[in-house]
Amino acid sequence: MPTVLASYLGDPLLGGDIDLAVVLIVVLKTVIAFTLLLVSVLFMVWFERKVIGDLQNRLGPNRAGPFGLFQTVADGLKFFMKEDQVPERADRTVFRLAPYLTAVPAFLTFLVIPIGGDFTDDKRGVIRIFGHDTLMQLADPPIGVLVVLACSSIAVYGIMLAGWSSGSKYPLLGSVRASAQMVSYEAALGLTVVAVVLVSGTLSTNGIVASQSATWWPFVDWNIVVTGIIPFIIFLIAATAELNRPPFDLVEAEQELVGGFNTEYASFRFALFFLAEFMNTVTMSAIMVTLFLGGPSGPVLIGPGWLWGTIWFTVKLFAFLFMFVWFRATLPRVRYDQLMDLGWKVLIPLALGWLLLLAAFRVGDDEDWNPFVVAAVGIAAFAVCYLLLSMALRAAKRTRALEGEVGA
């Protein structure tokens, strides 16, 4: 039984006899992971307000606590004190369940992310605690990347059910639009993840980090370099759209809808949607660090290696969090048709074509093909596919114009 658990969860802690110490370590890791994620969400809300205030030459939160640090706590208490209500025409069971379907997957995704550990000298992030070897992540299943994709897909159900169960047309319209946006960009996001799996040779998140840790200078083993940067850019754009972050925050476009799928929610249930949004931002940033920037891997300057792994992971995570805030303060919101066109007509074809090109290079390495010939054929195929796609789009545009003239 311990061997089976170790194979499914990927943690050497579960490879031997499971005694009380092992159980307590697992419980401790669960509590730490949950606490870190909640604290990071509180920090992210304050961080976003403060950075946007600086970028817009405003003060930002500065009253509740030093530097406004307790402003997020005050907002949370306010949500708990507000009156909770369920619309008369709502499906009460689904209405109450929907917020949890958005918050719980974000937490489950974070559990398979390595947040520290020593990855130098093929140590693969293993640390020793209370006389037991373990990983600085709650679980490392062999299909960790699939767990990430599955959890991100489940969140769509929470948004769709929230709008449908409210018994009102405005939340329903908002949930349909939000679901279409998330599903559309999840396709491009999934293709870039396949590219990472292709070059890493594993579905394990710990294994993906280990594959990027052979050397640390000049970071040539990071997947952002190995995959050719394009999958990272696609993943960043798709993640921003799937998170409903600006400039793709059409789910909460007040001038177009009353308030989106969460219009009828208040008090704690509305706070769960609010919590899930920022929790997903932190989680998705951690996923990008893991898939493309080597996760906790980095140079060990002085002291224990696991400590430097946590430091490097935190620095990389903050860089992405700042990037999301920078997007919010800088970029104007796009139109919905522009959003869908970017996803279906640009990102998905580009992600698919780049994946096929990477696969061709992998096959070429195995078959000892000339890489320059492979690159030339790949570029030619890209050009042909681009021309065919452009011709199809122009033909569709002409057809719509003719149909409009006939209808008029």
Residue pairs with C-beta under 8 A, 6 or more apart in sequence:
1 18
2 14
2 15
2 16
2 17
2 18
3 15
5 14
5 18
6 12
6 13
6 14
6 15
7 142
8 141
8 142
9 139
9 140
9 141
10 135
10 139
10 140
10 141
10 142
10 144
10 204
10 206
11 134
11 135
11 139
11 140
12 126
12 133
12 134
12 135
13 22
13 25
13 26
13 132
13 133
13 134
13 135
14 22
16 22
21 130
21 131
21 132
22 132
25 129
25 130
25 132
25 134
26 138
29 134
29 138
30 138
33 110
33 111
33 115
33 137
33 138
34 107
36 115
37 106
37 107
37 110
37 279
37 282
37 283
40 282
41 275
41 278
41 279
41 282
42 72
42 73
42 76
43 72
44 278
44 281
44 282
44 321
45 72
45 75
45 278
46 61
46 68
46 69
46 71
46 72
47 321
47 325
48 278
48 324
48 325
48 328
49 60
49 61
49 68
49 71
50 60
50 61
50 67
50 68
51 60
51 322
51 325
51 326
51 329
52 58
52 60
52 325
52 328
52 329
53 59
53 60
53 61
54 60
55 326
55 329
55 330
56 329
60 68
61 67
61 68
61 71
62 68
63 71
64 70
64 71
64 73
64 74
65 71
65 73
76 271
79 267
79 268
79 270
79 271
79 274
80 267
80 268
80 271
82 266
82 267
83 266
83 267
84 266
84 267
84 268
84 269
85 266
85 267
86 92
86 95
86 96
87 95
87 166
87 167
87 168
87 264
88 167
89 167
89 168
90 165
90 166
90 167
90 264
91 164
91 165
91 167
94 161
94 164
94 165
95 162
95 165
95 166
95 264
96 269
97 161
98 158
98 159
98 161
98 162
98 165
99 158
99 162
99 265
99 269
99 270
99 272
99 273
99 276
100 158
100 272
101 154
101 155
101 157
101 158
101 161
102 155
102 158
102 159
102 162
102 272
102 273
102 276
103 158
103 272
103 273
103 275
103 276
103 279
105 151
105 152
105 154
105 155
105 158
106 151
106 155
106 276
106 279
106 280
106 283
107 279
108 147
108 151
109 147
109 148
109 151
109 152
109 283
109 287
110 279
110 282
110 283
110 286
111 137
111 138
111 139
112 137
112 138
112 139
112 140
112 141
112 144
112 147
112 148
112 205
113 137
113 205
113 283
113 286
113 287
113 290
113 295
114 125
114 135
114 136
114 137
114 140
114 205
114 206
114 209
114 290
114 295
114 296
114 313
115 136
115 137
115 286
115 296
115 310
115 313
116 125
116 127
116 136
116 296
116 306
116 307
116 309
116 310
116 313
117 123
117 124
117 125
117 126
117 127
117 135
117 136
117 137
117 296
117 305
117 306
117 309
118 125
118 126
118 127
118 300
118 304
118 305
118 306
118 308
118 309
119 125
119 209
119 210
119 213
119 295
119 296
119 297
119 305
119 309
120 213
120 297
120 300
120 305
122 210
123 305
124 206
124 207
124 210
125 135
125 136
125 137
125 206
125 209
125 210
125 296
125 306
125 309
126 133
126 134
126 135
127 133
127 134
127 135
127 136
127 306
128 134
135 206
136 296
136 306
136 309
136 310
137 205
137 206
140 204
140 205
140 206
141 147
141 204
142 202
142 203
142 204
143 203
143 204
144 203
144 204
144 205
144 206
145 193
145 196
145 197
145 203
145 204
145 205
145 208
146 203
148 193
148 205
148 287
149 186
149 190
149 193
152 186
152 189
152 242
153 186
155 182
155 276
155 280
156 179
156 182
156 183
156 186
158 276
159 175
159 178
159 179
159 182
159 251
159 261
160 175
160 176
160 178
160 179
160 261
161 175
162 171
162 175
162 261
162 262
162 265
162 273
163 171
163 172
163 173
163 174
163 175
163 176
163 178
163 260
163 261
164 171
164 172
164 175
166 172
166 261
166 263
166 264
166 265
167 264
168 263
168 264
170 257
170 258
170 259
170 263
171 260
171 261
171 262
171 263
171 264
173 257
174 251
174 257
174 258
174 259
174 260
174 261
174 262
174 263
175 260
175 261
177 250
177 251
177 257
177 336
178 244
178 250
178 251
178 260
178 261
180 340
181 241
181 242
181 244
181 248
181 250
181 251
181 339
181 340
181 343
182 241
182 242
182 244
184 241
184 340
184 343
184 344
185 237
185 238
185 239
185 241
185 242
185 343
185 347
186 238
186 242
187 343
187 348
188 234
188 237
188 238
188 343
188 347
188 348
188 350
188 351
189 234
189 235
189 238
189 239
189 242
191 234
191 348
191 351
191 352
191 355
192 231
192 232
192 234
192 235
192 238
192 351
192 355
193 235
193 291
194 355
195 227
195 231
195 351
195 354
195 355
195 358
196 208
196 223
196 227
196 231
196 291
196 292
197 203
197 208
198 355
198 358
198 359
198 362
199 211
199 223
199 226
199 227
199 358
199 362
200 207
200 208
200 211
200 212
200 223
201 207
201 211
202 208
202 211
205 290
205 295
208 223
208 290
208 291
208 295
209 290
209 294
209 295
209 296
209 297
211 221
211 223
212 221
212 222
212 223
212 226
212 293
212 294
212 295
212 297
213 221
213 294
213 297
214 221
215 221
216 294
216 297
216 298
216 299
217 299
219 225
219 294
220 226
221 294
222 292
222 293
222 294
223 231
223 232
223 291
223 292
223 293
223 294
224 232
224 292
224 293
227 292
227 354
227 358
228 354
228 358
230 350
230 354
231 292
231 351
231 354
231 355
232 288
232 292
234 347
234 350
234 351
234 354
235 288
235 291
235 292
236 288
236 323
237 342
237 347
238 343
238 347
239 284
239 287
239 288
240 247
240 248
240 324
240 327
241 248
241 339
241 343
242 284
243 277
243 280
243 281
243 284
243 324
244 250
244 251
244 252
244 277
245 281
245 324
245 327
245 328
246 327
246 328
246 331
246 333
247 327
247 331
247 332
247 333
247 334
248 333
248 334
248 339
249 333
250 256
250 333
250 334
250 336
250 339
251 260
251 261
252 259
252 260
253 260
253 333
256 336
257 263
262 270
262 273
265 273
281 321
281 324
282 317
282 321
285 317
285 320
285 321
285 324
286 313
286 317
288 320
289 295
289 313
289 316
289 317
289 320
293 316
294 312
294 316
295 313
295 316
296 309
296 310
296 312
296 313
297 309
297 312
298 308
298 309
298 311
298 312
299 308
300 308
301 308
334 342
345 389
345 393
349 385
349 389
353 381
353 382
353 385
356 378
356 381
357 378
357 382
360 374
360 377
360 378
361 371
361 374
361 375
363 369
364 370
364 371
364 374
